[in-house]
Amino acid sequence: MSAYFVAQITITDPDAYERYLAGFDDIFARYQGTVVAVDDHPVVLEGKWACTRVVLMRFPGEAELRAWYDSPEYQALAEFRRAASQADILLVHGRE
């Protein structure tokens, strides 16, 4: 069953956030994930959306998602994201 990483992000320091992005692809490529969408201007159909970015990534399953997210390499890199933004992040199980 696929697993999805869904993040609502408000970037507070774009220059510092670039440090996170600069190292992201090299680490992410090792974990069988696919970036499905990154959007800085999502269209709100209902409700309110206060974040500046939404990110959606798909993994073959929860184990692969957790292997990436919990890896020491990603957690070290994520410190740059945490310092430069506020994020609400979900792991969502797919139906397939």
PyMOL CGO cylinders between C-alpha atoms (Angstrom):
from pymol import cmd
from pymol.cgo import CYLINDER

trace = [
    CYLINDER, 0.00, 0.00, 0.00, 1.41, 3.39, -0.98, 0.3, 1, 1, 1, 1, 1, 1,
    CYLINDER, 1.41, 3.39, -0.98, 2.22, 5.94, 1.69, 0.3, 1, 1, 1, 1, 1, 1,
    CYLINDER, 2.22, 5.94, 1.69, 2.08, 9.69, 1.16, 0.3, 1, 1, 1, 1, 1, 1,
    CYLINDER, 2.08, 9.69, 1.16, 4.04, 12.47, 2.83, 0.3, 1, 1, 1, 1, 1, 1,
    CYLINDER, 4.04, 12.47, 2.83, 1.92, 15.63, 2.94, 0.3, 1, 1, 1, 1, 1, 1,
    CYLINDER, 1.92, 15.63, 2.94, 3.38, 18.89, 4.22, 0.3, 1, 1, 1, 1, 1, 1,
    CYLINDER, 3.38, 18.89, 4.22, 1.89, 22.34, 4.68, 0.3, 1, 1, 1, 1, 1, 1,
    CYLINDER, 1.89, 22.34, 4.68, 4.82, 24.70, 5.00, 0.3, 1, 1, 1, 1, 1, 1,
    CYLINDER, 4.82, 24.70, 5.00, 5.17, 28.39, 5.80, 0.3, 1, 1, 1, 1, 1, 1,
    CYLINDER, 5.17, 28.39, 5.80, 8.64, 29.52, 4.84, 0.3, 1, 1, 1, 1, 1, 1,
    CYLINDER, 8.64, 29.52, 4.84, 9.89, 32.25, 7.16, 0.3, 1, 1, 1, 1, 1, 1,
    CYLINDER, 9.89, 32.25, 7.16, 13.48, 32.54, 5.90, 0.3, 1, 1, 1, 1, 1, 1,
    CYLINDER, 13.48, 32.54, 5.90, 13.75, 31.78, 2.16, 0.3, 1, 1, 1, 1, 1, 1,
    CYLINDER, 13.75, 31.78, 2.16, 17.56, 32.04, 2.07, 0.3, 1, 1, 1, 1, 1, 1,
    CYLINDER, 17.56, 32.04, 2.07, 17.99, 29.55, 4.91, 0.3, 1, 1, 1, 1, 1, 1,
    CYLINDER, 17.99, 29.55, 4.91, 15.33, 27.28, 3.35, 0.3, 1, 1, 1, 1, 1, 1,
    CYLINDER, 15.33, 27.28, 3.35, 17.51, 27.10, 0.24, 0.3, 1, 1, 1, 1, 1, 1,
    CYLINDER, 17.51, 27.10, 0.24, 20.14, 25.26, 2.33, 0.3, 1, 1, 1, 1, 1, 1,
    CYLINDER, 20.14, 25.26, 2.33, 17.52, 22.57, 2.96, 0.3, 1, 1, 1, 1, 1, 1,
    CYLINDER, 17.52, 22.57, 2.96, 16.59, 22.36, -0.71, 0.3, 1, 1, 1, 1, 1, 1,
    CYLINDER, 16.59, 22.36, -0.71, 20.26, 22.19, -1.78, 0.3, 1, 1, 1, 1, 1, 1,
    CYLINDER, 20.26, 22.19, -1.78, 20.72, 18.86, 0.01, 0.3, 1, 1, 1, 1, 1, 1,
    CYLINDER, 20.72, 18.86, 0.01, 17.27, 17.38, -0.46, 0.3, 1, 1, 1, 1, 1, 1,
    CYLINDER, 17.27, 17.38, -0.46, 17.52, 15.60, -3.81, 0.3, 1, 1, 1, 1, 1, 1,
    CYLINDER, 17.52, 15.60, -3.81, 20.69, 13.66, -3.00, 0.3, 1, 1, 1, 1, 1, 1,
    CYLINDER, 20.69, 13.66, -3.00, 19.17, 12.17, 0.15, 0.3, 1, 1, 1, 1, 1, 1,
    CYLINDER, 19.17, 12.17, 0.15, 15.65, 11.69, -1.22, 0.3, 1, 1, 1, 1, 1, 1,
    CYLINDER, 15.65, 11.69, -1.22, 16.89, 9.77, -4.28, 0.3, 1, 1, 1, 1, 1, 1,
    CYLINDER, 16.89, 9.77, -4.28, 18.03, 6.88, -2.04, 0.3, 1, 1, 1, 1, 1, 1,
    CYLINDER, 18.03, 6.88, -2.04, 14.57, 6.04, -0.67, 0.3, 1, 1, 1, 1, 1, 1,
    CYLINDER, 14.57, 6.04, -0.67, 12.25, 5.07, -3.56, 0.3, 1, 1, 1, 1, 1, 1,
    CYLINDER, 12.25, 5.07, -3.56, 10.08, 8.15, -3.17, 0.3, 1, 1, 1, 1, 1, 1,
    CYLINDER, 10.08, 8.15, -3.17, 8.48, 10.30, -5.84, 0.3, 1, 1, 1, 1, 1, 1,
    CYLINDER, 8.48, 10.30, -5.84, 7.78, 14.00, -5.48, 0.3, 1, 1, 1, 1, 1, 1,
    CYLINDER, 7.78, 14.00, -5.48, 4.21, 14.26, -6.78, 0.3, 1, 1, 1, 1, 1, 1,
    CYLINDER, 4.21, 14.26, -6.78, 3.67, 18.00, -6.23, 0.3, 1, 1, 1, 1, 1, 1,
    CYLINDER, 3.67, 18.00, -6.23, 5.27, 21.10, -4.79, 0.3, 1, 1, 1, 1, 1, 1,
    CYLINDER, 5.27, 21.10, -4.79, 3.07, 24.18, -5.05, 0.3, 1, 1, 1, 1, 1, 1,
    CYLINDER, 3.07, 24.18, -5.05, 3.67, 27.66, -3.68, 0.3, 1, 1, 1, 1, 1, 1,
    CYLINDER, 3.67, 27.66, -3.68, 0.23, 28.82, -4.83, 0.3, 1, 1, 1, 1, 1, 1,
    CYLINDER, 0.23, 28.82, -4.83, -2.35, 26.07, -4.22, 0.3, 1, 1, 1, 1, 1, 1,
    CYLINDER, -2.35, 26.07, -4.22, -5.92, 26.95, -5.14, 0.3, 1, 1, 1, 1, 1, 1,
    CYLINDER, -5.92, 26.95, -5.14, -8.20, 26.88, -2.12, 0.3, 1, 1, 1, 1, 1, 1,
    CYLINDER, -8.20, 26.88, -2.12, -11.55, 25.32, -3.04, 0.3, 1, 1, 1, 1, 1, 1,
    CYLINDER, -11.55, 25.32, -3.04, -12.97, 25.33, 0.50, 0.3, 1, 1, 1, 1, 1, 1,
    CYLINDER, -12.97, 25.33, 0.50, -11.87, 26.62, 3.87, 0.3, 1, 1, 1, 1, 1, 1,
    CYLINDER, -11.87, 26.62, 3.87, -8.70, 28.57, 4.57, 0.3, 1, 1, 1, 1, 1, 1,
    CYLINDER, -8.70, 28.57, 4.57, -5.08, 27.90, 3.68, 0.3, 1, 1, 1, 1, 1, 1,
    CYLINDER, -5.08, 27.90, 3.68, -2.48, 29.99, 5.46, 0.3, 1, 1, 1, 1, 1, 1,
    CYLINDER, -2.48, 29.99, 5.46, 0.66, 28.16, 4.33, 0.3, 1, 1, 1, 1, 1, 1,
    CYLINDER, 0.66, 28.16, 4.33, 2.98, 29.29, 1.55, 0.3, 1, 1, 1, 1, 1, 1,
    CYLINDER, 2.98, 29.29, 1.55, 3.83, 25.82, 0.20, 0.3, 1, 1, 1, 1, 1, 1,
    CYLINDER, 3.83, 25.82, 0.20, 2.31, 22.37, -0.06, 0.3, 1, 1, 1, 1, 1, 1,
    CYLINDER, 2.31, 22.37, -0.06, 4.40, 19.27, -0.74, 0.3, 1, 1, 1, 1, 1, 1,
    CYLINDER, 4.40, 19.27, -0.74, 3.08, 15.82, -1.70, 0.3, 1, 1, 1, 1, 1, 1,
    CYLINDER, 3.08, 15.82, -1.70, 5.38, 12.81, -2.02, 0.3, 1, 1, 1, 1, 1, 1,
    CYLINDER, 5.38, 12.81, -2.02, 4.57, 9.13, -2.64, 0.3, 1, 1, 1, 1, 1, 1,
    CYLINDER, 4.57, 9.13, -2.64, 6.48, 6.09, -1.39, 0.3, 1, 1, 1, 1, 1, 1,
    CYLINDER, 6.48, 6.09, -1.39, 5.86, 2.38, -2.09, 0.3, 1, 1, 1, 1, 1, 1,
    CYLINDER, 5.86, 2.38, -2.09, 4.84, 1.95, 1.54, 0.3, 1, 1, 1, 1, 1, 1,
    CYLINDER, 4.84, 1.95, 1.54, 5.15, 3.28, 5.06, 0.3, 1, 1, 1, 1, 1, 1,
    CYLINDER, 5.15, 3.28, 5.06, 8.44, 1.45, 5.65, 0.3, 1, 1, 1, 1, 1, 1,
    CYLINDER, 8.44, 1.45, 5.65, 10.13, 3.31, 2.79, 0.3, 1, 1, 1, 1, 1, 1,
    CYLINDER, 10.13, 3.31, 2.79, 8.70, 6.66, 3.86, 0.3, 1, 1, 1, 1, 1, 1,
    CYLINDER, 8.70, 6.66, 3.86, 9.85, 6.10, 7.45, 0.3, 1, 1, 1, 1, 1, 1,
    CYLINDER, 9.85, 6.10, 7.45, 13.28, 4.91, 6.31, 0.3, 1, 1, 1, 1, 1, 1,
    CYLINDER, 13.28, 4.91, 6.31, 13.75, 8.24, 4.50, 0.3, 1, 1, 1, 1, 1, 1,
    CYLINDER, 13.75, 8.24, 4.50, 12.16, 10.50, 7.12, 0.3, 1, 1, 1, 1, 1, 1,
    CYLINDER, 12.16, 10.50, 7.12, 13.83, 8.83, 10.11, 0.3, 1, 1, 1, 1, 1, 1,
    CYLINDER, 13.83, 8.83, 10.11, 17.26, 8.51, 8.45, 0.3, 1, 1, 1, 1, 1, 1,
    CYLINDER, 17.26, 8.51, 8.45, 20.08, 10.37, 10.20, 0.3, 1, 1, 1, 1, 1, 1,
    CYLINDER, 20.08, 10.37, 10.20, 20.94, 12.08, 6.90, 0.3, 1, 1, 1, 1, 1, 1,
    CYLINDER, 20.94, 12.08, 6.90, 17.45, 13.48, 6.40, 0.3, 1, 1, 1, 1, 1, 1,
    CYLINDER, 17.45, 13.48, 6.40, 16.99, 14.44, 10.05, 0.3, 1, 1, 1, 1, 1, 1,
    CYLINDER, 16.99, 14.44, 10.05, 20.26, 16.42, 9.94, 0.3, 1, 1, 1, 1, 1, 1,
    CYLINDER, 20.26, 16.42, 9.94, 19.09, 18.17, 6.76, 0.3, 1, 1, 1, 1, 1, 1,
    CYLINDER, 19.09, 18.17, 6.76, 15.62, 18.78, 8.19, 0.3, 1, 1, 1, 1, 1, 1,
    CYLINDER, 15.62, 18.78, 8.19, 17.16, 21.02, 10.86, 0.3, 1, 1, 1, 1, 1, 1,
    CYLINDER, 17.16, 21.02, 10.86, 17.64, 23.62, 8.11, 0.3, 1, 1, 1, 1, 1, 1,
    CYLINDER, 17.64, 23.62, 8.11, 13.95, 23.34, 7.19, 0.3, 1, 1, 1, 1, 1, 1,
    CYLINDER, 13.95, 23.34, 7.19, 12.87, 23.60, 10.82, 0.3, 1, 1, 1, 1, 1, 1,
    CYLINDER, 12.87, 23.60, 10.82, 14.99, 26.72, 11.31, 0.3, 1, 1, 1, 1, 1, 1,
    CYLINDER, 14.99, 26.72, 11.31, 13.62, 28.39, 8.18, 0.3, 1, 1, 1, 1, 1, 1,
    CYLINDER, 13.62, 28.39, 8.18, 9.95, 27.38, 8.23, 0.3, 1, 1, 1, 1, 1, 1,
    CYLINDER, 9.95, 27.38, 8.23, 6.98, 26.07, 10.16, 0.3, 1, 1, 1, 1, 1, 1,
    CYLINDER, 6.98, 26.07, 10.16, 5.46, 22.84, 8.88, 0.3, 1, 1, 1, 1, 1, 1,
    CYLINDER, 5.46, 22.84, 8.88, 2.55, 20.54, 9.55, 0.3, 1, 1, 1, 1, 1, 1,
    CYLINDER, 2.55, 20.54, 9.55, 3.42, 17.10, 8.17, 0.3, 1, 1, 1, 1, 1, 1,
    CYLINDER, 3.42, 17.10, 8.17, 1.32, 13.97, 7.72, 0.3, 1, 1, 1, 1, 1, 1,
    CYLINDER, 1.32, 13.97, 7.72, 1.91, 10.37, 6.74, 0.3, 1, 1, 1, 1, 1, 1,
    CYLINDER, 1.91, 10.37, 6.74, -1.19, 9.27, 4.84, 0.3, 1, 1, 1, 1, 1, 1,
    CYLINDER, -1.19, 9.27, 4.84, -1.84, 5.66, 3.78, 0.3, 1, 1, 1, 1, 1, 1,
    CYLINDER, -1.84, 5.66, 3.78, -2.98, 5.19, 0.20, 0.3, 1, 1, 1, 1, 1, 1,
    CYLINDER, -2.98, 5.19, 0.20, -5.78, 2.91, -0.97, 0.3, 1, 1, 1, 1, 1, 1,
    CYLINDER, -5.78, 2.91, -0.97, -3.66, 1.05, -3.51, 0.3, 1, 1, 1, 1, 1, 1,
]
cmd.load_cgo(trace, "trace")
